[in-house]
Amino acid sequence: MTQSKPQITVGVLALQGAFSEHVQLLQQAAAALAANRVTDAEWRFTEVRTPAELDRCDALIIPGGESTTMSLVASRSGMLEPLRDFVKAHRKPTWGTCAGLILLAESANKTKKGGQELIGGLDVRVERNHFGRQVESFTAELDLPFLAATEAVETKTDKRPFRSVFIRAPVVEKILPHTAGQQAEEATKDGTIVAPSRTPKDEVARREFDAEVEIMARLPGRAKAWSKFSDATAREIGEEGDIIAVRQGNVFGTSFHPELTGDERIHVWWLEQVLAAVSRREELLR
């Protein structure tokens, strides 16, 4: 009996922000995977604006944009609670870029009370607009070791730095204790909001929930990335650098905008993570 190809639907939240750019790079990434015979999965990429569209997705990207506007539109359109269930109760693979990272954090500072709500899913506190205003946006050439784990030949052998775009970008200010529910201590801080808690729906979600936060990338000494800074300034900032990418189970977040680069390498890596997560779920539910 011939085994059917896996069919995987990946949604891109299309309430606001750079959603179409993500769809384009997802298509490029799927083509790269097919060309290198990494998987014979049938991928479907779709823009998501309603709970019904979200319900059909196996994975989701929350794009860069304006996090306050995005959360407001999500709330008004009845999407906020379904998004929380998707990410936190069902723990389906989710990736947030820039504004998406803010929304996926369990805690965010520099936020006006009532100004926005969070989805949650990553046990981190993010600092909004860490690098300043939009006029202070910049690009940086990053070494991303996790890309070496991809099976796609073109990515595996390509040693180029990843050109990363930072626009009013957040950073992960702190890894929070891994506990269920709201971070009570975080909620007491001025200008800080927290995401509401959700209970994992099944054993698959519980296993993903139990994962610890991994630091996937740092901006190594902002001074090194920004040529206008001197070596002395680099030492003051610190060589360890700001945390700009994290993963917790199958929830992933980046401070920067891969969707604005035309470089599909991170999307290739992420689709492989999605395929692995879908396979894990199928195995555990058999």
CORUR-V872139 format. One record per helix or strand of 3 or more residues. SS is the DSSP state (2 for helix, 1 for strand). FROM is the first residue (numbers start at 1). LEN is the number of residues. If there is no record, write none. Layout:
<<SS,FROM,LEN> <SS,FROM,LEN>>
This chain:
<<1,7,7> <2,19,17> <1,42,7> <2,51,5> <1,59,4> <2,67,10> <2,80,10> <1,93,5> <2,99,6> <1,105,5> <1,122,6> <2,134,3> <1,138,5> <2,145,5> <2,153,4> <1,162,5> <1,171,5> <2,184,4> <2,203,7> <1,213,7> <2,222,4> <2,231,7> <1,242,7> <1,251,4> <2,258,3> <2,265,21>>
